[in-house]
Amino acid sequence: MQDQLRQLQSTPALPAPVARGLSAWPVTPPAFDMVVPVEEAPAKDAPPIEDLATLIARLTSCGVSASRHDSPDLLAQLHIALKRPIDTVICSILDVDPAACVQSAWAAQHAEDLVAGMSAVARLCRATRRMIVLDDRAPSRWFAPLRMSARGAQPGVKIIELENDFPQADPTLLMYTILNRRLKPQRLPAELGAILIDAAAASAVGACVRRNQPMKSMPLVLRDHDRGESYFMLAPTDFTCQQVLDHLGLSNPGDELPETAPVLRVGDVLRDQRIPLSAKLGTGELLVHLSTQPKSLNPDPCIRCAWCFESCPTRIQPATLLEAAQLEDLELAERAGLRSCIECGICQYVCPSRLPLLKGIRELRRAQDARDNPEPARRLEQP
C-alpha cells in the first residue's frame, strides 16, 4: 500500500502562486511554495504515547497547536477530554473558496500524517467514531491517497462527503449536521463529547506523533482579490503579514498609511475579521484575504426587507440586533438571538442598505462579555 500511496502522491502539482477563478477547482492540488527554508530535524521514530496527558505534553513540546474559527483550540479541547468522555473525532476538510482551497490541498498532500494524527487523538480519547468530512465539490482524484489511508487505518475512518454551502464549516453548524448536537457559538466541541480539528491540525499532530516533528511552519493561502490570484505557501509560524507580502512582492510604498494601507482579512472573507500588517500568523487562520481600501460608504436607512433574517443560517434577527446595539439594550439583543449568532457575515453581505450589522453584533458581544465576566478571565482555564 505504501508504493500505491507514493505513486498517487507523485502527481505533478501546480507551482505557486496559482491564479484561479472564484468558482473553479484546480485539476490537481496546488503546491505550497516554501517562503523561508525551515531546518527540520532528521526523521526518527518517536516513542509511543500511551495516554492523553502524554500526548498533550508531546504536542506542547513540539509547538503543535491550532486555534481557528473552523478548527477550535486544539489543546483546550484535549484538556477538556481529560475530564469528560469523547466519543467522536472529526477532521473537517471544508473550504469556502475553491480558488483558495488550503484545507483540501493540504489534505491531498499529507494524507498519511492526517489520518495518523486524528487516529492518535481518537485512540487516546477512547473515541469510537472517526470521521473525515470532505467537500463534495473538490475533484475526486485529490483524495485518493486520503481514502486509501483511511481504509488502512485500524479501526477504520469514515469518509463523509458534504454539500459545503457557506457557512457549513462553522463548528456550530457542522456539529449539528454530523452529530445532531447543539453546540453554542464560540464554545468548544469537546464540551459536547467531540473533538473537531482541520486538515492542517491533524497532519501536524500526526507528524509529531510519528516522527516527533515540531511545528515550525504552517500552510497558508493569500488570496489577492484585486489581482484575482491565490498564493499557496508554507510560512514560518512567527512570520508577520508584512513579511509574507514582502516575500510575494506585493508590498507598496505607503502601505503603512491609514488611507492607503491594504485591507487584510483572515478566515472566511464574509466574516470581515481584519488584522494589521504587523500581525503574526502564529497558529491561527490559514487563509488571508488582501484587497485595497474600499470606498467610504454611508449606509442607507433599514428598509425592513428581512433579507438579513431570511439569509441567516441560525434564524436570528440581525436588524434588531443592530437596533439593540444603537440603543445599548442587551435584553433586546438576547431576545433577537445574540447568543445564537455565529458571525458568518451573510446578513451584512446581502443587506441592500449596507448596514454595519457585524460591527453592531460584535459591539453587543463585547458588552455582553463585560456584563457576564466583570473580571477579565480566560474562557477556559487549562490545568
N, C-alpha and C positions, 0 to 999 in steps of 0.2 A: 504493500500500500504506500510505503514511503516513496518508491520510484514513481508511482502514479501521481502522487501529490506534487513531487518536484516537476514532473512533466506538465501538469496543469498550471503550476505557478510560474513556469518559464515563458508563458505567453508574452510577447513583446508589449511593453506598456508605453503609453504616450509620454513624451517629455514634458516637463513643467517649464514655463507656465502653459496652461491649457485654456483655450478660449472656446466656449460652447454657448449655445442659445439657452435661454432660461427653461425651455421645456424638453431639451434633448439630453439623453444619457450618452456618454462616450461608448463606443463599441467595446473597448477594453478598459479596465480600471486605470486611471491616470497614475503616473509615477509621482512619488514625493521627492522633490528636489531637496537635498540637504543644504540648509542655509550655512551652517558652520560645521566642519568635520568634528564629530564628537568621539573622543577616545574611549572606546568600550573595553571593559575588562575581557580577557580571554574566556570563551565559553567553558563552563565546567559544570559538573553535576552538583546540584545543590542538595544539602542534607534534607531528608524527608521532614515534612511538617505533620505533626500528629494531632494538633488541636488548634482551635480558633485563636486563642491568645498568642500562640507561636506565630501563626500567620500574620496577625496584626503587627507583632514585633518585627517580623521579616519585612513586611511592606514598609513599615516606618523606617527601618534602617536603610532600605533601598530607595527611599524617597518616592515611593509609589502612592499616589493619591489622585483623586478626581473629585471635583465639585462643580458640576454644571447643571443647568436647568433640567435637561432631559436625562442626566445621569447624576442623581443627588449624591451628596457627600459619602464617598465610599467608606472611609474609616469610621465615620459616625454610624453608618448602617451596620458595620461589623461590630461595633461596640454595643449596639442595641441587641445584636444577635447573641452576645454573651449572656444576655439577661432574659431573653424570651425565645420561643421556638420559631424557627424559619422553615417553611415547607416548600418554598419556590425560589429559584434564582432565574431571573430574566435578563437576557442580554439584548438590548434594543439596537438594531442597525437601521434606523429610520432617518432619512434626510429630507429636509424641506425642499431644497433647491437641487434639481438634477445637475446643474452646472457647478455646484459646489458640494458634491456628494462625499464629504470627508469620511463619514462612518462606513458607507458601503465600500469605498475604495480601499480604506484601511483593512476592513474585514476580509476583502477579497485577497489581500496580500499577506495576511497574518493569521490564517485560519487555525493552524496548529496551536499557536500561543493563545488565541482567543478561546478555543474550546478547552484547553488545559486550564486556563485561568478561571473560567466560570465553573468548571468541574471541580477544581480545588475548593473554591468558595462553597459550592453546594455540598461537597463531601464533609467539610469541616463544620458546616452549619447543620448537617444532617437533613438537608432538604431533599425531598423525594422527587421533586419535579424540576427539570432543567429545560429552559425554553430559549430559543433564539428567534427573534422577531425580525423578519426581512421585509423590505419594501417591495411590494409586488410589481412595481414599475421598472425596477432595475433589470438589466439583461441577465437572463438565467445563467449564462456561462460564467458570469462573475463569481458565482457562489458554488461552483462545482467543487473546489478544494474544501470549502467550508462544510458542504453537505457530506463529503467523504469523511472529514474529521469528526463530524457529529455522529455519523453512523458507527465509526470506530470507537467512540467513547464508551466506557463501561462505568455506570449504566448509561444508556443512550440519551441523546439530547434531542428534544422535539423541535422541529423547524416549523414556524408559523409564518405564512405569507399574509401580510396585512395590507388592506387598502389604506394608503398613507395620505389621507386628506388632513392638511394642517388644521388644528394643532394636535393630531393624533399622538405624536411622540411625547406630549406632556405627561408626566408621571400620573397625574390625577385621572386623565382620560385613558391612558394605557392600562393602568391597574383595573379600571372598571371594565374595559373591553376584554382583557385577557382573563381576569380572575373574578370579575363581578364584585370587586371590593371598592368601597367608597373612601378614597384617600383624600383628606382635606388638602387644599392647595397649600404649598410651602411646608408640608410635612414630609417625613421620610417614609418610603415604602416599607422599611423594616418594622415600622410601628404596626403594620398590618400583616406581618409574617412573610414578607417577600423582600429579596434583595434585587434592586434594579441597577444595572450598570450598562454602559455602552461598549462599542467595539474597542475603542482606544483603552478604556479602563480595563476591560477583560484581558486584552493582549498584554498590557503592562503587568498585570497580576501573573499571567502565565509565564512571561519572561523571567519574572522574579522567582517564581516557584520552581521553574525548570532549571534555570541557569544562574540564579542569584544575581540577575542583571539589574542594575539600578536604572531608574527612570531619569535620564539626563535631557531628553528631548521629547517633543510631542508632535503629532501630526497636526497640521494647520492648513486651512484654506483661506486665502484672502480673495474676496470677490470684489473686483473693481467695477462698480456699476456704471461709471462714466465710459469706460473702455469696453465693457461687456466681456471682461476676461476673468478667469479664475486661476489663481496661482496655488498649486499644491506643493507644500514644503514640509520639511522636518526641521523644526526650530528648537533651539535650546530653551528650556523652561524658564530661564532667567532673562530671556530677551524681552525688550520693550517693543511696542508697536512702531516706534520711530525707527528702531534698528531693522525691523522687518521691511519697512518702506524703503529705507536706505539700501538694503540688500537687493530689493527688486527694482531700484532706480525710479521709484515713484515719489520721492521727496521733491518738494518745490520750495524756492525761496518764499519766505513769508508764511510758511506752514504754521508757525507759532503765533501769528497774529490772529486775534479772535475773529476778525471779519473775513479772513481768507483761509483759516485752518480747515483741513479736510474733516469731514464728519466720519467718525469711526463708531460702528455698532457691532456688538458681539451677539452670537446666538442667532435666533430667528429674527430676520430683519424687521418684521412687523412688531416685535416686542419693543423696539426702539430703545435698547439698552446701550447708551452711549458711554464711551470711555475716552480718556485723553491720550495723546501721543505718548506720554510718559508711562502709561500703564504697562505693567509686566504681564506677560502671558500666563506665567505660573502653570497651574494645572486646571485652569478654568475652561471657558468656551473655546471650541476648536474652529469656529467659523467667524471671520472678521469681515465686515462689510465696509468698503471705502467709497465715499461719494463726496461731491463738493457741497459747499454750504447751500441749503435750499433758500429760495427767495422768501423773505418775510411775508407771511400771510395773516390777515386779520380774519378770525373766524366769524361766520355769519350766525345770526340767532338760530336756535334749535327750531326746526320746522315740525317736530313731532311726527316724523315719518316712520319711526320704530324700526328702521333698518338695523340699528345697533342691537336692539333686542332680538330681532329675528335671526341675525347672523351669529349671535353669541352661542358658543358650544355648551355653556353651562346655564343658559337661560336666566341670566341676571338682567338688571336694568341699568345699563351704563349711563344713559342720560340722567336718570335720577341720581346716580352716584356723583355725577359732575355737579348737579344742583346741591347735593349734600356737602360736597367739598366747598362750594361757594358759600354755603350757609354755616359751614363748620359744624354740621349736625351728624354726629356719629350714629345716633339712633336711627335716623332716616337712612343712613348708609347701610346699616346692618339689615334693615327691612328690605332694601333694594338688592341685597345679596353680596355685600362686600366680601364676606368670608369665603364665598364660592368662586371668586374671580381668580382666573389663572393668568391674567395679564398677557393674553395672547396678542392683543393689539388689533384684532379683526374689527372691533367696533369703531376704532379711530380710522381705520383704513376705508371703511365703507361710508363713513359719515359725509353726507353731501355738504354739510355746513362747516366741515373741517374743525370740529370742536376738539379741544385738548383733553379727550376723555382719559387717556392713560395717565397724563400728568395729574388730573384730579383724583384718580383712583390711587395712585402712589402717595399722594399727599394724605389721603384718608388712611392708608395703611400705616404711614408713619405716625399719624395722630393716634390711631388705634393701638399701635405697639407702645407708644409713650403712655397711654392710659392703662393698658394691661400690664406693662412692665415698667413701673416708675423708676426702678433702679436698673441701670444698664447691666445686662447679663447675657451670657451665651444661651441660645435656644436649647442647646443640648450639651450638658457637661459630660465630657468624656473621662472615664476613670483613668 
